[in-house]
Amino acid sequence: MKRVLPALLLLIVLLFVLAPLAGAEEAAAGPPVSARSVVMLNADTGQVILSINPDERMAMASTTKMMTALLIIENCKDLNAQVTTSQRAVEVGESSIFLVAGESLTVREMLYGTLIQSGNDAATALAEFEAGSIEAFADQMNQRAARLGMTNSHFTNPHGLDDPNHYTSAADFAKLGRELMKHQEIRDIVKLPEFTIPWPVQPWPRVLINHNHLLEQYSFINGIKTGYTDAAGQCIVICASENGVNLIISYMGGPSLGQRDSEIVSLARYGFDSYRQQTVIAQGTEYTTTEVPYHRNRRLPLVAQDNVSRVVYIRDSIEQKFVLPDKLTLPVHKGDKIGLVEAYDNGKFLGSTYLVATEDIAEPDMSERITYYVQSAFGFLLSAVKPG
């Protein structure tokens, strides 16, 4: 019994110590989500913050239109060019901006219809304008996906209606969303809750309503695209920005619209909380030393001249690198700028400041130089005759 009691006490202590650690590990995995697949990236660096079934292939619904928009914005030289609606575009069905055959809108207006109201007819009209046919445009979509490294994606149409050969993954669409949001014209469109474009066959304008209701509820949500079909479930790829942190969240296969929206908000807050303002170079801190000429075994400590603060990922280790002269030039006075200290986060340059001298070092006179050379020669001879 005497042996059992200490063992039980040790077990209890371990449970109390390890339980909080296990909880912290679980929290680090991110908030609970009901979607089949989620990937969250830092939009500026591409760093993966959260990943759940990132490479699972699945239907993409109207989030497809991100690739349609990317090809148009990259390839079309004149967004004011006229796009004439074909009968095939009119007949595609489901989500629509109610185009009629022969109706013309500009490329820009068709982009508004595609990205805001998610018009399948507008997406089809753009595809035919760009490539001549849906099939040729799908080939362009797949070629662009390959160049982006979207290895789990295949496109058969520009709108996203279900097709067994039309699929993507959350990881691939996070890449696509990040690429798409590099274009200012697209950013200006996808942030709009609604927009009005001409309606040539009606006496009133066409009012486009965005399916991304989060835009009106949360100031940190900037776009990008929603989607839903029975096969795809609730899908959304969003851009969110707060306090200098820019996120891309790819959310695929959610069970309901309400869960999708609430979970996107939780994911965004988790992403923002994964970053903090941090001093990556601290003023007055000694970062390195440099050899002092004519002084054997003496080194000059160098400290940072200024603080450098940046928003950084909380799980990253900041690396400092130094830019120093090949040889120190004497004399040196305290506070002299000797080199640079640079801060990096996963190879990304964060900032730099000068490294300054911490003491005065006079230029040696002739006797000091002679003494240095004699001592150096004597040291060399000793090392040359030393056994082994």
C-alpha positions in Angstrom: 0.0 0.0 0.0 2.9 2.4 0.8 4.2 1.8 -2.8 0.8 2.3 -4.4 0.0 5.7 -2.8 3.1 7.6 -4.3 2.3 6.1 -7.7 -1.3 7.3 -7.4 -0.2 10.8 -6.3 2.2 10.9 -9.3 -0.6 9.9 -11.7 -2.9 12.7 -10.3 -0.1 15.3 -10.7 0.5 14.2 -14.3 -3.1 14.4 -15.1 -3.4 18.0 -13.8 -0.2 19.0 -15.6 -1.0 17.4 -18.9 -4.7 18.2 -19.1 -4.1 21.9 -19.8 -1.5 21.0 -22.4 -3.9 18.8 -24.2 -6.5 21.5 -24.1 -4.0 24.0 -25.6 -3.2 21.6 -28.3 -6.8 21.2 -29.2 -7.4 24.9 -29.3 -4.4 25.3 -31.6 -6.2 23.1 -34.1 -8.8 25.9 -34.7 -12.5 26.3 -34.0 -14.9 23.3 -34.8 -16.3 23.3 -38.3 -19.0 21.2 -40.0 -17.6 21.6 -43.6 -16.0 18.7 -45.3 -12.9 20.7 -46.2 -11.4 24.0 -45.0 -8.1 25.8 -45.7 -7.1 29.1 -44.4 -4.1 31.0 -45.7 -2.3 34.3 -45.0 -3.1 36.1 -48.2 0.2 38.0 -48.3 2.6 35.1 -47.6 0.6 32.0 -48.6 1.3 30.5 -45.2 -1.2 27.8 -44.2 -2.9 28.7 -40.9 -5.5 25.9 -40.8 -6.1 22.8 -42.9 -8.9 20.2 -42.8 -9.0 17.6 -45.6 -7.3 20.1 -47.8 -6.9 17.9 -50.9 -10.3 16.1 -50.9 -11.8 16.4 -54.4 -15.4 17.7 -54.4 -18.0 19.7 -56.3 -17.4 23.5 -56.2 -20.7 25.0 -57.3 -20.6 28.7 -58.2 -17.2 29.3 -56.5 -16.2 28.1 -60.0 -16.8 31.6 -61.2 -13.5 32.7 -59.4 -11.6 31.0 -62.2 -13.9 32.4 -64.8 -13.2 35.9 -63.5 -9.5 35.3 -63.2 -9.2 34.4 -66.9 -11.2 37.4 -68.0 -9.4 39.9 -65.8 -6.0 38.5 -66.9 -6.8 38.2 -70.6 -9.3 40.9 -71.6 -7.5 44.1 -72.5 -10.7 46.2 -72.7 -13.3 45.7 -69.9 -15.6 48.1 -71.8 -15.8 45.7 -74.8 -19.3 44.6 -75.6 -20.3 41.0 -74.9 -23.4 39.7 -76.8 -25.5 37.0 -75.1 -26.0 33.8 -77.0 -29.0 31.4 -76.8 -26.8 28.9 -75.0 -26.0 31.4 -72.3 -29.7 32.2 -71.8 -30.6 28.5 -71.5 -27.9 27.5 -68.9 -30.5 28.0 -66.1 -30.6 28.3 -62.3 -28.8 31.4 -60.9 -29.2 34.2 -63.4 -29.2 37.9 -64.1 -32.0 37.3 -66.7 -30.0 37.9 -69.9 -31.9 37.6 -73.2 -30.4 36.3 -76.5 -28.8 39.2 -78.4 -28.5 41.4 -75.4 -25.2 43.2 -75.0 -23.4 44.3 -71.8 -19.7 45.3 -71.3 -17.2 42.8 -70.0 -17.1 44.7 -66.7 -20.9 44.6 -66.4 -20.9 40.9 -67.1 -18.2 40.5 -64.4 -20.5 42.3 -61.9 -23.3 39.9 -62.9 -21.0 36.9 -62.5 -19.4 37.7 -59.2 -22.2 39.6 -57.4 -25.4 37.8 -58.3 -23.6 34.7 -59.5 -25.3 34.7 -62.9 -24.7 31.4 -64.7 -25.8 33.2 -67.9 -23.3 36.0 -67.4 -20.5 33.5 -66.7 -21.4 31.6 -69.9 -21.5 34.8 -72.0 -18.0 35.8 -70.7 -16.6 32.3 -71.5 -17.9 32.4 -75.1 -16.6 35.9 -75.5 -13.2 35.0 -74.3 -12.7 31.6 -75.9 -15.4 31.1 -78.5 -17.1 28.2 -76.7 -17.7 26.7 -73.3 -15.4 23.8 -74.2 -12.5 25.9 -75.3 -12.9 28.1 -72.2 -12.8 25.0 -69.9 -9.5 24.1 -71.5 -8.2 27.5 -70.6 -9.5 27.0 -67.1 -7.6 23.8 -66.7 -4.4 25.2 -68.2 -4.5 28.1 -65.7 -5.3 25.7 -62.8 -2.2 23.7 -63.7 0.0 26.8 -63.7 -1.3 27.7 -60.3 -0.4 24.2 -59.0 -4.1 23.3 -58.5 -3.4 19.5 -58.7 -6.9 18.4 -57.5 -9.0 20.5 -59.8 -10.7 20.0 -63.1 -13.1 22.3 -64.9 -15.8 21.5 -67.5 -17.8 24.8 -67.4 -17.5 28.4 -66.3 -20.5 28.5 -63.9 -20.3 25.5 -61.5 -23.4 23.5 -62.2 -22.7 19.9 -61.1 -20.7 17.6 -63.4 -18.8 14.5 -62.1 -15.7 15.8 -64.0 -16.0 19.3 -62.5 -14.2 19.3 -59.1 -11.7 21.0 -56.9 -10.3 21.0 -53.3 -10.2 23.5 -50.6 -6.4 23.9 -50.9 -6.7 24.5 -54.6 -9.4 27.1 -54.2 -7.5 28.9 -51.5 -4.6 29.3 -54.0 -7.1 30.5 -56.6 -8.8 33.0 -54.3 -5.4 34.4 -53.3 -4.5 34.9 -56.9 -7.8 36.4 -57.9 -7.6 39.0 -55.1 -4.4 40.4 -56.5 -6.5 42.3 -59.0 -7.9 45.6 -57.8 -10.8 45.5 -60.3 -11.9 42.2 -58.8 -11.5 43.4 -55.2 -13.7 46.4 -56.1 -16.4 44.1 -57.4 -16.6 41.3 -54.8 -16.8 43.6 -51.8 -20.2 45.1 -53.0 -23.4 43.8 -51.3 -25.3 45.0 -54.3 -24.8 46.9 -57.6 -26.9 48.3 -60.4 -26.1 47.7 -64.1 -28.1 48.5 -67.3 -31.1 46.3 -68.3 -31.5 47.1 -72.0 -34.8 45.2 -72.4 -36.5 46.8 -69.3 -37.3 50.4 -68.5 -35.6 50.0 -65.1 -32.0 49.1 -64.2 -30.8 45.6 -63.2 -30.2 45.3 -59.4 -27.6 42.7 -58.6 -27.7 41.2 -55.0 -24.7 39.5 -53.5 -25.2 36.0 -52.1 -22.4 36.8 -49.6 -24.5 38.2 -46.7 -21.5 38.5 -44.5 -20.4 41.6 -46.4 -23.1 43.7 -44.7 -22.6 42.2 -41.3 -18.8 42.2 -40.8 -16.5 45.0 -41.8 -13.5 42.6 -42.0 -15.1 40.5 -44.8 -14.0 41.7 -48.2 -15.5 39.1 -50.7 -14.9 36.7 -52.7 -17.5 34.1 -53.9 -20.2 31.8 -52.6 -21.7 28.7 -54.1 -24.3 26.0 -53.5 -25.6 22.9 -55.2 -26.9 19.7 -53.7 -23.7 17.9 -54.6 -21.3 20.7 -53.4 -23.1 21.7 -50.3 -22.5 25.2 -48.9 -19.3 26.6 -50.3 -17.6 30.0 -49.8 -14.1 31.4 -50.4 -13.6 34.7 -48.6 -11.0 37.3 -48.1 -10.9 38.9 -44.6 -8.7 41.7 -43.3 -8.1 43.2 -39.9 -5.2 45.1 -38.3 -2.8 44.3 -41.2 -3.7 40.6 -41.3 -5.2 39.4 -44.6 -6.7 36.0 -44.8 -8.1 33.7 -47.5 -10.5 31.0 -46.3 -11.7 28.2 -48.5 -14.7 26.5 -47.0 -16.2 23.5 -49.0 -19.1 21.2 -48.3 -20.9 22.9 -45.4 -24.2 21.4 -44.3 -26.2 24.7 -44.0 -26.0 28.4 -44.8 -26.3 29.4 -41.2 -23.5 27.1 -40.1 -21.4 28.2 -43.0 -21.7 31.9 -42.1 -21.2 31.5 -38.4 -18.2 29.2 -38.9 -16.6 31.5 -41.4 -16.7 34.3 -38.8 -15.2 32.0 -36.1 -12.5 30.9 -38.6 -11.6 34.5 -39.5 -11.4 35.5 -35.8 -9.1 32.5 -35.1 -7.0 33.5 -38.1 -6.7 37.1 -36.8 -5.8 35.9 -33.3 -3.0 33.8 -34.8 -1.0 37.0 -35.4 0.3 39.6 -33.0 2.3 42.8 -33.0 5.8 41.8 -31.9 9.1 43.5 -31.6 11.2 41.5 -34.1 14.4 43.6 -33.4 14.8 45.2 -30.0 16.6 48.5 -29.5 19.7 48.2 -27.4 19.9 44.4 -27.7 23.3 42.9 -28.5 22.8 40.8 -31.7 26.4 40.0 -32.7 30.0 41.0 -32.4 32.7 41.9 -34.8 36.5 41.3 -34.7 38.6 44.3 -33.7 41.7 44.9 -35.8 45.1 44.8 -34.0 43.5 43.4 -30.8 44.0 39.7 -30.4 40.8 37.9 -29.1 38.9 41.2 -28.8 35.5 41.6 -30.3 33.2 44.7 -30.4 29.6 44.1 -29.3 27.0 45.5 -31.7 23.5 46.5 -30.6 20.3 47.5 -32.5 19.9 51.2 -32.9 16.0 51.1 -33.1 13.0 48.9 -32.3 11.4 47.2 -35.3 7.8 45.9 -34.7 5.7 43.9 -37.1 2.5 41.8 -37.1 3.8 38.2 -37.2 2.4 34.6 -36.9 2.4 33.6 -33.2 3.9 30.1 -33.9 6.8 31.3 -36.1 10.3 31.9 -34.9 11.8 35.2 -36.1 15.3 34.9 -37.6 17.8 37.7 -37.5 20.5 38.1 -40.1 23.5 40.5 -40.1 25.2 42.6 -42.7 28.7 43.5 -41.6 31.8 45.0 -43.2 34.6 42.6 -44.1 36.9 44.5 -41.8 36.3 47.1 -39.1 37.8 50.4 -39.8 39.4 52.2 -36.8 38.9 54.4 -34.9 35.3 53.6 -33.8 33.2 55.8 -31.6 30.3 54.6 -29.4 27.1 54.8 -31.4 28.8 54.5 -34.8 26.8 52.6 -37.4 28.8 49.4 -38.1 26.3 47.2 -40.0 22.6 46.1 -40.2 20.5 43.6 -38.4 17.6 42.2 -40.5 14.5 40.3 -39.3 12.9 37.5 -41.3 9.7 35.4 -40.9 9.8 32.2 -42.9 12.2 33.9 -45.4 9.9 37.0 -45.6 11.9 40.2 -44.9 10.2 42.1 -42.1 12.5 45.1 -41.5 16.0 46.2 -40.5 17.9 48.7 -38.4 21.5 49.7 -37.9 23.9 47.8 -35.6 25.9 50.4 -33.6 29.1 50.2 -31.6 28.9 50.0 -27.9 32.2 51.5 -27.0 35.1 53.7 -28.3 38.1 51.9 -29.9 41.0 54.1 -30.8 43.2 53.7 -33.8 46.4 51.8 -32.6 49.7 53.6 -32.7 52.8 52.2 -34.2 54.0 50.3 -31.1 50.6 48.7 -30.7 50.7 47.5 -34.3 54.2 46.1 -33.9 53.2 44.3 -30.7 50.1 42.8 -32.5 52.1 41.5 -35.4 54.8 40.0 -33.1 52.2 38.3 -31.0 50.4 37.0 -34.1 53.7 35.6 -35.6 54.6 34.0 -32.3 51.1 32.4 -32.0 51.4 31.1 -35.6 54.8 29.5 -34.9 53.5 27.8 -31.7 50.5 26.4 -33.5 52.8 25.1 -36.3 55.1 23.1 -34.0 52.3 21.9 -31.7 52.1 18.1 -31.9 49.0 16.4 -33.4 
